[in-house]
Amino acid sequence: MKVIVALCLLVSVALAAPPPVYKATDSQNAAILRFENENTGTGSYNYAYEQTDGTKQEQEGTLVNAGLENEHIVVKGRFTFIGSDGVTYVVTYIADDKGYQPEIEQGPGGAVPDSVVASLLG
């Protein structure tokens, strides 16, 4: 009888425990704070989002030279993330007929790792 009472107490304590708390920087459990998306249907668009882990992105695309032989989309944007080293990285870029052109900034705590630069530049 004592075993059954002890077992019931143990189960009730386990069920009453609060759920696990996730850090704001936990990317696997990040929630979306903001999301915007607009597409004109004519080649131009923009979107933006922000997550609880500090990740943010904004991008806009504009159709250039519509209907001409050199028609293309110019994409401008910016994204922010917190690296595993705790440093906030911001990449501002443009992609057009001249290719992808990123500019990388980092917050306090260190330089941009070579692997990050290499992955952004291809």
MARDRENTI-198588 format. One line per 5 residues: their letters; for each residue x, y negated, z negated of N, C-alpha, C. Coordinates in steps of 0.02 Angstrom, whole numbers, plus 32768, in hexadecimal, padded with zeros to 4 digits. Atoms other than C-alpha are relative to their C-alpha. Example, Ala and Ser with C-alpha at 12.3 -4.5 7.8 and 13.67 -1.06 7.14 Angstrom:
2
AS	802D,803B,8000,8267,80E1,7E7A,802D,7FC4,8000 | 7FD6,803B,8003,82AC,8035,7E9B,7FD9,7FC9,7FDB .
***
This chain:
122
MKVIV	8029,803B,8000,8000,8000,8000,802B,7FC1,8000 | 7FD3,8039,8003,808D,7F89,7FD4,8021,7FF3,8044 | 7FE1,8006,7FBE,80DC,7FAC,807E,7FD0,7FDD,8030 | 8031,801F,7FD3,803C,7F7B,80D9,7FF8,7FB6,7FF0 | 8006,8046,8014,802B,7ED9,8075,803E,7FD9,8016 .
ALCLL	7FC1,8021,7FEC,80E4,7EAF,8095,8001,7FF7,804C | 8001,8004,7FB7,80CF,7ED5,814E,7FCF,7FCA,8018 | 8031,8033,7FEE,8033,7E66,8159,801C,7FBA,7FF2 | 7FE1,8040,8010,8090,7DD8,8102,8035,7FEE,8033 | 7FCB,800C,7FCF,8123,7DEA,8179,7FE3,7FEC,8043 .
VSVAL	8020,8010,7FC0,80B3,7DE6,8213,7FE0,7FBA,7FFD | 8020,8041,8005,8052,7D4E,81D4,8034,7FC7,7FFE | 7FCB,8033,8000,80F5,7CEE,81B3,801B,7FF7,8047 | 7FE5,8004,7FBB,8135,7D19,8262,7FCF,7FDC,802E | 8031,8022,7FD6,8093,7CDE,82B2,7FF9,7FB6,7FEF .
AAPPP	8006,8046,8014,8095,7C3B,8250,803E,7FD7,8012 | 7FC3,8024,7FEF,8145,7C0D,8289,7FF3,7FD0,803A | 800B,8030,7FC9,814B,7B72,82F9,8022,8019,8040 | 7FE1,7FEB,7FC1,8173,7B8A,83B2,8046,7FE3,8006 | 7FBD,801B,7FF9,8227,7B70,83E9,7FFF,7FBA,801D .
VYKAT	7FFA,8044,7FE8,825B,7ABD,8409,8038,7FFE,8034 | 7FCF,8005,7FCB,82B5,7A98,84AC,801D,7FBA,8001 | 7FDF,8041,7FFA,8334,7A0D,84C0,7FE8,7FDD,803F | 8014,8027,7FC5,830A,7980,8539,802E,800D,803B | 7FD0,7FF4,7FCA,83A5,79B1,859C,7FFF,8049,8017 .
DSQNA	8005,7FBA,7FED,836F,7A67,85B0,7FE0,8005,8045 | 8019,8003,7FBB,8360,7A71,866E,7FD2,803A,8012 | 802C,7FC7,7FEF,830D,7B1D,8670,7FB9,7FF6,7FE5 | 8042,800C,801D,827C,7ADA,8609,7FEB,7FB7,8009 | 800F,8047,7FF4,8274,7A29,8650,7FB8,7FF8,8018 .
AILRF	8044,8012,7FE9,81CA,79DA,8668,8004,7FC2,802C | 8002,8039,7FD3,819C,795D,86EE,7FDF,7FC5,7FDD | 801B,803D,801F,8183,78AD,86A9,7FDE,7FD4,8034 | 801B,802B,7FCB,8160,7856,874F,800A,8022,8043 | 7FFA,7FE5,7FBC,813E,788E,8801,7FD7,7FD4,802E .
ENENT	8021,8028,7FCD,8114,7820,8897,8013,801C,8044 | 7FF2,7FE5,7FBE,8107,7859,894B,7FD1,7FDE,8032 | 8028,8020,7FCC,80CE,77FA,89E5,8020,8011,8044 | 7FE9,7FEF,7FBD,80DC,7833,8A9A,7FCF,7FE1,8031 | 802C,8024,7FD1,8099,77C3,8B24,7FE9,802C,803A .
GTGSY	8011,7FD5,7FC8,8094,7852,8BA1,801F,7FE8,8041 | 7FE0,801A,7FC3,80F8,77EA,8C1D,804C,8000,7FFA | 7FB7,7FFA,8007,81A7,7819,8BE3,801B,7FDC,7FC4 | 7FE9,8023,803B,81B2,77A6,8B4D,7FE1,801F,7FC1 | 8018,7FE2,803F,81A1,77E3,8A9A,8027,7FE2,7FC6 .
NYAYE	7FD9,800D,803C,81D7,77C4,89E7,7FE5,802C,7FC8 | 8014,7FDA,803B,81D5,7827,8947,802E,7FEF,7FC6 | 7FD8,800B,803C,8214,781A,8895,7FE7,8030,7FCB | 8014,7FDA,803A,8215,7887,87FC,8032,7FF5,7FC8 | 7FD6,8005,803B,825B,7887,874C,7FEC,8038,7FD1 .
QTDGT	800C,7FC7,802D,826D,7918,86D1,801A,7FF0,7FBA | 7FEC,8009,8046,8284,7927,8615,804A,800E,7FF4 | 7FB9,7FF1,800A,8337,7968,862C,802E,7FC9,801B | 7FD8,8038,7FE7,8370,78C1,8675,800A,8000,804B | 7FFB,7FFD,7FB7,8368,78F8,872B,7FCE,7FD0,801F .
KQEQE	802B,802F,7FDC,8322,7872,879F,8014,8002,8049 | 7FF0,8008,7FBA,8317,785F,885A,7FCD,7FD2,8021 | 802A,802C,7FD7,82D3,77DB,88D1,801C,8005,8047 | 7FE9,7FFB,7FBB,82DA,77E8,898E,7FCB,7FE1,802E | 802E,8019,7FCC,8290,778F,8A24,801E,800E,8044 .
GTLVN	7FEB,7FF4,7FBC,8299,77BA,8ADA,7FDA,7FD2,802F | 801E,802E,7FD1,8278,7743,8B69,8011,8016,8047 | 7FF5,7FEE,7FBA,8262,776F,8C20,801D,7FC4,8025 | 7FDE,8035,7FDC,82D8,7708,8C8C,7FFF,8010,804B | 8001,7FF8,7FB7,82CC,76EE,8D49,7FCA,8032,8016 .
AGLEN	8037,7FD1,7FF0,8224,7748,8D54,7FF3,8002,804C | 800F,7FF6,7FBA,8205,7791,8DFF,803B,7FF9,802F | 7FC4,8008,7FD6,82B5,776E,8E3F,802C,803E,7FFB | 7FD3,7FC6,7FFE,833F,77E9,8E68,8027,8007,7FBF | 7FD9,7FFD,803E,839E,77BC,8DC9,7FD4,7FF9,7FC2 .
EHIVV	802D,8000,8039,8307,77CD,8D55,801D,802A,7FC8 | 7FE8,7FDA,803A,833A,7803,8CA6,7FE3,7FE3,7FC1 | 8018,8017,8041,830C,77F3,8BF0,803C,7FEA,7FD6 | 7FCD,8018,802F,8376,778C,8B78,7FE5,800F,7FBA | 8013,7FED,8043,836F,77D2,8AC8,802C,7FDB,7FCE .
KGRFT	7FDB,8022,8036,83A0,776B,8A30,7FE5,801B,7FBF | 8018,7FE6,803F,839B,77AA,8980,8033,7FFC,7FC9 | 7FD6,8001,803B,83E2,77C1,88D5,7FE8,8038,7FD3 | 8013,7FCF,8033,83E6,784F,8858,802E,7FFD,7FC5 | 7FDD,8003,803F,841C,785B,87A4,7FF9,8043,7FDD .
FIGSD	8004,7FC3,8027,8447,78F3,873C,8033,7FFD,7FC8 | 7FD0,7FFB,8037,849F,791D,8699,8025,8041,800A | 7FD7,7FC6,7FF4,852F,7994,86B8,8009,802A,7FC1 | 7FF4,7FD4,8039,855E,7A27,8648,8033,7FE2,7FD0 | 7FD0,8023,802B,85E7,79B4,8604,7FDF,7FC7,7FD9 .
GVTYV	8024,8034,8024,8560,793D,85C1,8003,7FBB,8021 | 7FF8,8040,7FDD,858D,78B3,863D,7FC6,7FF7,8031 | 8035,8010,7FCF,8503,785E,86A2,8020,7FEC,8042 | 7FE6,800E,7FBD,8529,785E,875C,7FC8,7FE1,8029 | 802F,8021,7FD4,84D4,77EC,87D9,801D,8001,8047 .
VTYIA	7FEA,7FFD,7FBA,84E2,780A,8894,7FCF,7FD7,8029 | 8027,802A,7FD2,84A4,7783,890B,8018,8011,8046 | 7FEB,7FE9,7FBE,84A2,77B5,89C1,7FD6,7FE2,8038 | 8024,800E,7FC2,846F,778E,8A72,8013,8037,8030 | 7FF4,7FCF,7FCB,845E,780D,8AFD,7FE0,7FE5,803F .
DDKGY	8019,801D,7FC1,844E,77CA,8BAD,8026,801E,803A | 7FDD,7FE6,7FC6,8498,77DF,8C59,804C,8003,7FF6 | 7FB9,7FFC,8011,8544,77CB,8C08,8010,8037,7FCE | 7FF6,7FC9,802F,852A,785E,8B91,7FEB,7FEF,7FB9 | 8011,8007,8047,8515,7872,8AD5,8038,7FD9,7FDE .
QPEIE	7FCF,802E,801E,856B,77E7,8A73,7FEF,7FF5,7FB6 | 800F,8007,8047,8565,77FF,89B5,8031,7FD2,7FDC | 7FD7,8025,802E,85A8,778C,892E,7FF1,801B,7FBB | 800A,7FDE,803F,85C2,77DE,8885,8017,7FD3,7FC7 | 7FF0,8025,803D,85BF,7787,87DC,7FF8,8031,7FC6 .
QGPGG	800A,7FD7,803B,85D3,77D6,8731,7FFF,7FD3,7FC3 | 8005,8025,803E,85A8,779B,8684,803E,800D,7FD5 | 7FC7,7FF6,802B,861E,779C,85F0,800E,804A,7FF5 | 7FEF,7FBB,8011,867B,783D,85CF,802C,8023,8031 | 7FD2,7FDD,7FD5,86E4,7867,8664,7FF7,7FEF,8049 .
AVPDS	8000,800B,7FB8,8707,7866,871C,7FD4,8034,8022 | 8028,7FD1,7FD9,86A0,78BC,87A2,802A,803D,8010 | 7FD8,7FC4,7FF3,86DB,7971,87AC,8008,800A,804C | 7FF1,7FF4,7FB9,872C,79A2,8852,7FCC,802D,8020 | 8032,7FD3,7FE4,86AB,7A2D,8869,7FC0,7FDB,8012 .
VVASL	803C,8027,7FF2,861C,79AF,8861,800C,7FD6,8040 | 7FF0,8028,7FC5,8670,793D,88E0,8001,802C,803E | 7FFB,7FD3,7FC7,8696,79D0,8953,7FBB,8019,8016 | 8042,7FE8,7FEE,85E3,7A10,894C,7FD6,7FCA,8021 | 8027,8037,7FE3,859C,7965,8976,8019,7FED,8045 .
LG	7FE3,8013,7FC0,8612,7947,8A07,8000,8039,8033 | 8006,7FC7,7FD2,85FA,79F4,8A52,803E,8024,8001 .
***
